[in-house]
Amino acid sequence: MARDAVETHFAEAVAALTPGAPRDPALPVREGTSLTGDLCRELFEYQLGSRLLDVAARWLRTQGEGFYTIGSAGHEGNAAVAAALRVTDPALLHYRSGAFYLARSAMAGRLPEQGLRDVLLGLTASSEEPIAGGRHKVFGHPDLAVIPQTSTVASHMPRAVGVAFAVERARALGLPSAWPQDAITVCSFGDASVNHASALSALNTAGYIAYQGVALPLLLVCEDNGLGISVRTPQGWIEASRHPRLTYFAADGCDLADVHDVAAAAAEHVRLRRSPALLHLRTVRLMGHAGSDVELSYRTKREIDADLVRDPLVATARLLVEAGLATPEGLLARYETTREHLLKMALESSRRPRLTSAADVVEPLAPRTPRAVATASAVPSDAREKAFAGRLPEHEGPLTLSQAINRTLADQLAAHPDVLVFGEDVARKGGVYGVTRGLQKRFGPGRVFDTLLDEQAVLGLALGSGVSGLVPVPEIQYLAYLHNALDQIRGEAATLSFFSRGAFRNPMVVRVASYAYQKGFGGHFHNDNSVAALRDIPGLVVASPARPDDAASMLRTCLAAARTDGSVCVFLEPIALYNTRDLFEEGDNGWLAPYVPPARWTETHVPIGRARSYGDGHDLTIVTFGNGLRMSLRAAVRLTAEGYGCRVLDLRWLSPLPVEDVLRAAELTGKVLIADETRRSGGVSESIVAGLVDAGFTGRIARVTSSDSFVPLGDAARHVLLSEAEIEDAARKLLA
């Protein structure tokens, strides 16, 4: 295999080194450092392994056997960061943290070849790769406390804040955790990532928490090579832009001894003070951004050569040679031997099995164990009487949707000490709509608490809490606000089980005040009717209860699925139905429902993906959900009075869609009207039609939806939202 400039420079630079007087390897490798010669030699091996993995990645790509070439060359100093931490400290790693991973693997007592093989199997997309199983090239391993991250820039940083938060919150509540009580969380990222909204959210949240004196053992490591692919980071930007509430440490990332000393100081600071710190490593980027990157198209040869001079692998070799702990000849021989061996390992890895079917690929995506979930959802608390202060919800009489959700949350908080309820305004105020009113007073600020106004921060806290062994129930104030942070659901929450083969999970139930039709309160950002972005996320459970009794049962199901299967659930609560009492006539209380006592939770369990049917007519089936259910039931009653036999099917779950239930109800009537309050394009109705057609339904299908429009202010909203009259008119046309 041909050598590039980086390999050539290493050989020439090391050959030119002058050996110094031998030092005792148990002593510091040079004056003024605590890095011993023995540890320096050990870390050099990890640095060398990481560098040659990059060489192997490019060779594999030329052979058509490798699928990832973003490497760690120039960042190998992060091996010393790993050495400054414990194997049990949770790590969320940048994609240039190869040397860190190899060091962590060896520190855990694994053979050096095991860490190398992990990475090689990832490069070749082998199904034997220990974390993602060929689904993505990631650094991760459950035995190493390394949580796998996707390549989305900075998206892992809000979760890292959440992990650090969860370490302390679990300790304070006396709850078991995935991490030791004195663990610290480490999160590495690049200098360009600092400018991303996700990074800014994480940095601000860490500072916000620290400002209030709340413990947050988080070490943020910025590996600053001065480039974001081809875009330069202004010199001095990381220092200038750092958050003032994060203690700042800086080191030359190309000088292993400096990284070792400063990283040890930073780790000690975080561990002892339980407060966040930023470790800034000034590194270089060698071999380009990735294998296909032509650096000379945006950098001068002089700039590239200047980075070569700072090569951290050469710098560590110099430390060893000048300390008399190695000779240039010995290091070059070691390089060649390791290179040859690693390329053989790469060839072997390319011959290992790969994923061979769609079923293999999706197997870890979203495991479902319906029976176990049903059992788990029926477990009440022994302390219900105390939790409800003697007034059990089943004795209150019929409840509204809002009240049913509130009582269910209280039941779950009482039964499961690991449940946390949080979001903006949920604590003292009880939420904008009062849904969580009284929960903080009953269960304390450790379990029900307000967050800062940042949806990425809210979801990051949930992600970190879930992967740490807690069961978070974050609230997003309005559906439109969820889109501000959707990648925390799409790119982080929903992918974790997939990219770790279930070794890591982030169970959560995200409550969202949703949909339109609010009276006296308008505008798009409080009346959003789009769920398309949620329904496109593989494995995500999207629940959409309309009635109080369904909301209670479905919320229990979601929390049981989160705990049992690690499910990520989004629970869409129709704002306009929160306090609705009547169904057909004023004062009929037809939309209220009694709270089911625990003795009946098993029989009233609502499995994920099962619809609910109303009526037994044989002329028309109306398929709907959310606000559409109330409108459809009212329309169906009027049609029934005219002699038409109608049935109404409430989907209840938007993902997975209850297609079998829809098909069964459709075949009973041969005519289907879909009443969909979301938009005509990209709305739920499109998938229902497709499901019926795919299943071979040959009857008539029609749909009525809201317009392809944002929801305007005031009465103008009635012109674009699905109406009861439109449902009734469409039904008459279908029945005619």
N, C-alpha and C positions, 0 to 999 in steps of 0.2 A: 504494500500500500504506500502510495506517494506521501511524502511529508510536506506539511504546509509551513508557513513562516513561523508559526508559534512553536512547532516542534523543533525546527531548525535552530531558532534562537535559543531555546532551552539547552540544546546540546552544546552550542558554541559558548553560551554564557557560563554554564557549569564547568566546561572544560577549562575555562580561563580562571577559575577560582583558585586562590592560594590558601592551602591548609594552614590553620593556626595551631598553637600549642594545645595539646589534648586537655580537656576539662573532665572532671568527674561528671558522668551523665546524671548523677543524682542531684547535682547542683544546677543553679540557673545557667541557661545556655549562653547568657551574656550578662554583663553588669547591668543592674537596674531593672531586671525583670524577675518575675516569679516562675516563669516557664522553665522547667527543668529540661536537661538534655534528653532524658528518657522520653518525656512527654512530647518534646519537639520531634523526635524520631518517629514516634507513634502517629502524631498528627500529620507528618509528612506523607506517611503511607496513605492516609485517607485523602489528602490533597492530590497525591499522585493518582490514586484510583479514580477520583472524580475527573481529573484532567483526561485520563485515558478512556473513560466512559464517553467523553465528548468526541474523542477521536474515533472510538468504535461506532458511535451513533452516525457519524458522517460516512464511515465505511459501509455500514449496513444500508444506509440510504442509497449509496451508489450501486449496491447489489440488489436493490428493490426489496430488501428484507427488513428495513427499518422505517419507522413512521413518525419519528420525532427527533428534531435536531436542535432544539433550544437547549443550550448547555450552560455549564457553570464556570467555564474557563475565565479566570480573572477574579472569581469570587471565592476561591478555595479557602480564604482566610476564615470563612464561617465554620470551619472545623473546630476552631478554638472557641467559638460561641457554644457549640455543642458540649465541649469539654467543661465549660463553666457552669453547665446545668446538670440536672439529674435526669436519669432515664424516665422517671415518672412525671416529669414536667410536661404538660401537654404542649405540643408544637404544631403550629400552622405555618407551613413553609412556602416561601417564594420558589418559583420554578428554577432558580439558580442556586439552590441550597443543596447541591449534590454532596459536597464534602461534609456538611452538617449531617446529612442522612447516613453516610457511611460511618462517621464517628459515633453517632447515636446507636447504630446497629451493633458496632463492636463493643460499645460501653455496656450494652445489654447482655454481653456474653456470647454473642453469635460469632461464628467464624467470619473472617474478613470476606471470604468468597460469597457468603450469603447475602451481604448487602450489595455487592457488585452484581450478583445474579438477579436480585430483585429488580434493579434498574434495567439490566439488559432484557429481561423478560417483558418489562414495560415498553422498552424501545421497539421490540419485535411484536408487540400486541399478542403475546402468548396468553392463553387461558390459564396457564400455571402461575402467572404473575400473582404474588401473594395478596395484593390489596384490591386492585380493580379488575383483575382477571382478564386483561386484554382490552378492557373498555376504554381506557385512557392511560396515558403515561403520567403518573402522579407519584409524588413522594408520600408514602403512607404505610403504616403498619400498626395493627392493634397492640402488639407486644412492645412497641417502642413509643407509645403515646403520641404518635405522629398522625394527625388527622389529615386525610387527603384533601387537597384543594384543587379546584378546576383552574384553568388558565385565565379565567376572567380577571382582569386587572383589579386588584385591591378588594374584590368582593368578599374575601375571607376575613378582612380586618374587623368589620362589625361583629362577626362571630367570635373573633379572638377576644374582644372586649367582653362579650357575653360569657365566654369560658372563664375568664378571670373573675368576673362578677359571680358566677355560679360557684366557684371554689369557696369564696367567702360566704355566700348566702347559705350554702349547704352546711358549712361549719357553724354558722350562727344559729341555724334552725335545728342543729343536731341530726342532720340527715345524711345517709350514705351518699357518696359521690364517686364518680369514676376516677377522681384524682385524690392524692393525699391532701390532708388539711393544710399543710404548709407548702403546697405546690405553687409554682409560678407559671404563668402562661407566656410562651414566646411566640412571636409572630414576625416573620421576615417579609420584606417587600422591597421593591425597587424605587429609585428616586423619582422616576416618571409617575409611579403609582400615587405618590404623595398628592398629586394634583387632582386625582379622581374624586368624585363625590363620595364614593364609599369610604375612601381613606379619610377625607375631611370629616365625614360623619363619625368614624371611629376615633380619630384623634380628638375631636371635640367632645365626644361622649366620655372618653377617658379623662380628659381635663375637667369636664363638668362633674364627674363623680369624685375626682380627687379634690376639687374645689370645695365640695361639701364635707370633706373629711371621711368619706366612705372608703373602706379598704378595696383596693383593686390591684392585685399582684400581677401586673402585666409588663412584660419587656417587649417593646416594639423595636425591631432591628431594621433600619433602613440601609440596604446595600446599594450605595450610591456610585454608579459607574459613569454618571454624567450624561447618559443617553437613554432615550425612550425610542427604541428602534433607530430611527435616524434623527430624531429631534433632540437637540441639546438641552440639558437642564442648566439654567444659568448658574454660574459658579457662585457658591455661597448661599444658594436658595434654601437648602435644607436647614442650615443654621438659622437663616433669617426668618423662615416660615414656621419654625417649630412652635408647638403650643407652649405657652409660658407655664402651664401647670404640670408639664411633664419634665422630670429631671433629665437633663441632657448629658450624654456621654459621647465622646468622639474618639475614634481610633483610625489609624492607617490600616485599612483592610488588607493591604498587601504585605504587612509586617505581622507575622504570626505572633511574635512576642507581645507586640502592642495590643493586638486584638485579644490575646489571652488575658492580659492584665486588666484591660478596660472592661472586657466582658465579665470577668469575675467580679469586678467592683460593681458593675451595673446589676448583675444578678443578685449579689449580696444586698444591695440597696433595696431592690424590689422584694426580696424574700423577707428581709427583716422589717422593713417599714410598711410592707403591704401597700405600696403606692406605685403608680406607673412611671416608667422611664423610657426614654428614647435613646437607643444606641445607634450612632451614626457611623457607619463603616465606609470610608472612602476607598473604593475599589476601582478596577479597570474591567473593561469588557474585551475579551480576546476571542478570536474566531468569529466575530460578527454576532448579530442578533440570533441567527439560526443558519442552518446549512445553506439555504438559498439566498442569503443576504450578501449583496455585493457592496462592501463597505466603501470602496473607492468611489462609489457614485455619490457619496455625501460626506466623506472624510478625506483629508489629505494623507499622503503616505507618511508625512512627518508626524501627524497626530497618532496614526496607528503604531508607528515605531516607538513613539513616546510611551504608549501603553505597554508595549513589549518590554521596555526597560524596567517597568514596574511589576512585571510578572510575579505573582505571589509564590509560585512554585520555585522559581529561581531564587527568590528572596529567602525562602525556608531552606533551600539547599545551601545558600550562602551562610546562614546561621549555623548549620551543622558542620560545614567545612571549616569555617573560621573558629569554631569551638573545638576543632580536632575530633569531632564525633563521626565524621565520614570523610571519604576522599572523593574528589571529582570522578575518578574512575569507577569507584564503587557505586556512586549514585547513578551514573550513566548506565552502568551495567544493570543496576536495579530497574531503571526506566525501561531498558530494552527487554529484560526478562518479563516484567509486568505487562508491557505492551503486547508481546507475543502471546502471553498467556490469556490476556483479556480479549484479544481478537479471536482466539480459539473459543473462548467462552461465548463470545458474541455469535460465532458461527453455530455453535451448539444451540444457543438460545433461539436462533432463527429457525431451527428444525423442530422446536417444541410445538405441541398442539396449540391451535388457535380456535376461537369461537367458530362454530360451524352451522349455526341455525339462529333464526330469530328468537326461538324459544330460549336458547342458551343466553343470548344477549340480554333479554328482558327479565330473566329469572330473578335477579335480586332487586328489581326496580321498586316494587311495592308489594311485599308479601301480605297475603290475606289469610287469616285463620278465623273464619266467621264464628265457629263454635266457641273458641276461646274468648273472642270478643264479646259474644253474647253472655258468657258466664261472667266475665270481668265487669260488664256494664251493670250487673244486677247486685253488686256488692255495696251495701249501705254502711254507714258508720254506726258503731256502737254508742257513739256520743251524740246522736242526732238531737235528742231531747235537749241537751245542754247547748248545742250549736244553734238551735232555733229558739232558745230561751223558753222552752215549754210549749211554744205555739208551732206545731208541725204544719208544714205547708198543705198537707192533705186534708187538714181540718179548716183551712181558710175559706173553702168554697171555691167557686170558679175563678180562674186567674186569667189575666191578660198574657199576651206573648212576652212582654217585658218581664212581668212578674214570674212567669214560668222559667225563663232563662236565669233570673236572679236566684230563685230557689234551687235550681239545679246546680248552679255554681256553688252555692252554699253547701249543698249536699256533698258535692265532690271535694270541696275544700275540707269538709269535716271528715270524710272517709279516707282521704289521701293526703298526708302531710307534705308530699312532694309537689303538689299542685301550686303554681304561682299565677296570680291574676294581675296584669299590669298593662299600662298604656297611659296616654295623656288623659288626665281628668278622671280616671276610674276610681280613685281612692276616696278622698274626703267628699268630693262632689258626687261621686257615684256614676260618672259618665255623663255625657251631654244629655242623654235621654233617661238617666236615672237607673239604667239596667243593673249596675253594680252597686247601687246605693246600699249602705249598711254593711258591706262585706269587710271593709277594712276595720271597722269598729269591732266586728265579731271575730276576725281572724288575725288581726294585727298588721302593722306596716311591713313586717318582714315577708308577708305572703301576698298582700294586696297593696300595690304602691303605684304612685304616679311616676311617669318618665318624662324626659325632655321631649319637646315637640320636634321629632325627627323619626319618620317611619323606618328608615334604615336602622336607626339605633334601637328602636323597639323590636324589630325583627332580629337584629343582631343579638340582643339580649336573649331572645327566645331560642335562637339557634345555639348559642353557647350553653344555655341552661339545659336544653334538650340533650345535647351530646354529652353533657356532664352527669346525666342521670335524673334530672328533674323533669317535670311535665308542665311546660309553660302554656298559659292561655293569654297571649297578648291581644290587646284590642287595637284595631285601626279605626279611627274615628268615623271615616266615611270611605265608601268604596273608591271614589275618585282619588283619595289620598294613597291608597294601596299601590297605585301605579308609580308613585314616586320611588318606591323601593321594591318593585316587583322582582328584580333579579335576586334579591335575598330569598325569595320563594323559588323562583325558576332555576337560578344558577347555583344556589347553595343548599336550600332545604330539600328540594325534590331530588337532587342528584347524589346526596351523600350515601345513601344505601346502595345506589346503583354503582357508584365508583369505589365502594369499599366492600362489595359483596355482602352487605349487611353487618360487617364488623363494627361499623359506626352508624348510629341512627340519631336523628334529631326530632323526636316526637313533639308535636305541638298542635294546638287547636287555635287558629287565628280567627278571632271574632271580628266581624266587620259590619258596621251599620250600613245597610245597602239599599239600593234601588231608589225609585223616585216616588211621586204621588204624595209628598208631604204637603199638608195644607198650611198655607201662610208662611211657607219657608221655601225659597226657591233657589234657582241657579244651578248650573251644571255641577259645581264642586260639592254640592250637598244632595244632588239628585242624579247620580250616575247610574246608567242602566246597561253598562257594558261588562260582560264577564268573559269575553272571548279570550283575553290573554290568560285567564286562569284555566279555562277548559283546554288549552293547548299544552299544558304542562303534564308530561307523562307521570302517572302514578299519584298525582295530587287528588285528594278527596275534596270535592266541593259540595257542601251541604246547603240546602236552601229551604229551611222550614217555613211554613206559613202559619200554622196553627199552634197554639200554646202547648197542647199535648205532644204534638210531633216535635216541637222544639226541645222539650225536656228529654224525650226519648232519644232523639238524634244527637243531642249534646252528650248524653251519657255514652252513646255508641262511639262518637268521635274520640272522647277521652279514653275510652277502653281500647279503641284501635290504636291510639297513640301509645298508650302504655304497653299493650300486648304486641303489636306489630311494628311499632315505630312509625306509624302513619303520620303524614303531614296533612292536616285538614284545614280548610278554610270554611268558616261557618258564616254564611251570608244571612243577616237578619233584616227583614223588611222593615225599614223605619216607619213607614206609613201604617203598619199593622201592630207596632209595639203596644199601643194603648187602645186599639180598636176593640169594641165590646159587642157591637151588633152585627148581624149578618143580613137579614132580609128587611127588618123594620126597626125603627128606633125603639130602643128599650127591650128588644128581644134577647139580648145577651147571647146571641147565637155564635159569636166568635170567641167566647170565653170557654175555658175547659178546666175541669178539676185537676189537681196535681195527683198523679198516681202514687200510691204508697209503695214502699220498697217490696212489700209482699207480692206486688203485681208487676214489678219491673221485668221479670223474666217473660211473662206472657205478653207484655206490651213492647218488648224490644223491637227496635227498627233496624234491620240489617242494612249495611251500606249497599246502595244500589237497588233498593226496593221501593216501589211507588205505592201510593194509597189511592184506592178507588172509592168514589161516591156514586150511589145510584146503581140501578140495574137495567137501564133502558137498552133497547136493541136497535135504535134508529141512528144514534150519533154518539161518538166518543169525542169529548173535548179534552185534549192533553194540555196541561198548563203547569204553572208553579208560581210561588211567591205571591205577589199582589194579584196575579192572574187567577189564582184559585178563588178568591172571594168574588171577583167579577164573574168568573165562569159559573160558579154555583148559583149566583143570582140570575144569570141569563138562563141557566138550565131549568130553574124553577118556573120561569115564565114560559119557556118552550114546553115544558111538561104540562102546564095548565092548558096549553093549546092542543094537547094530544100527542105530542112527540115524546118518544122515550129516549132520554139522554142519560149518559153517564159521564162523570168527570174524573179524570185521572190526574192526581197531583204527583209530579215526578219526584219531588222531595230532594233528589240527588241530581246535580247537574254533571257530576263526574265521580264515578262512572255512571253514565246514563242507564236507567232501568229499561233497556231496549226490549227485553223479553216481556216485561209487564206491559209496555206500550203495545207490542205486537199482539199480545193476548187480548187486550182491551179493544184494539182496532178490529180484530177478526170477529169479535162479538157483534159489531155493528156494521162493518164494511165501509163506514164513513168516518173520517178523522178530521177534526178541526184542531189545529195547534194555535193556542192563544199564548203568545210570547211577548212579554213586556220588554225584552231586549230588542236590539235593532234588527232590521230585516236582513242586512248584510252582516255576516259573521255572528249572528245571534244563535240562540239555542235551537230554534226551529229548524235551521238548516240540517243539523245533525239528526234531529228526529225524523225528518223526511228521508234523509240518507239511510238511517237505520231501518226504516220500514221498507224502503225499496230494496236494500241489500238482503233483507229477510224474505223477500218475495211477496210482500203484501200487494194485492192487485185491486184493492178497493180505491175509493176516492179520497184524496188528501187535499186539504186547503190550510192556509195559515194566515193569521192576522198578527201583526207585530207593531212595535213602535217604529217611527220613521228613522232613516239614517241621518240622525241629527243629534247634536248635543242638546241637553235639556235647558230651555231658556227660563227666564225669570217669570214668576207670577202666572197669570192665567194663560199666557202663551204656551205654557207646557202642555196644555190640553190638546193643542193642535198636533203635537208630535208623539205623544204617548198613547199606547194602546188604551182603548176605552171599552167600557162595558157595552155600549151601543154597537161598537164595531164587532165585538164578539157575537152579539145576538144577530146582527145583520148577516155576518158571514155564515153563521149556523143555518139561518133560513135559506140562504142560497144553496147551501150544501144539501139541505133536506128537500128542497123543491124538486 
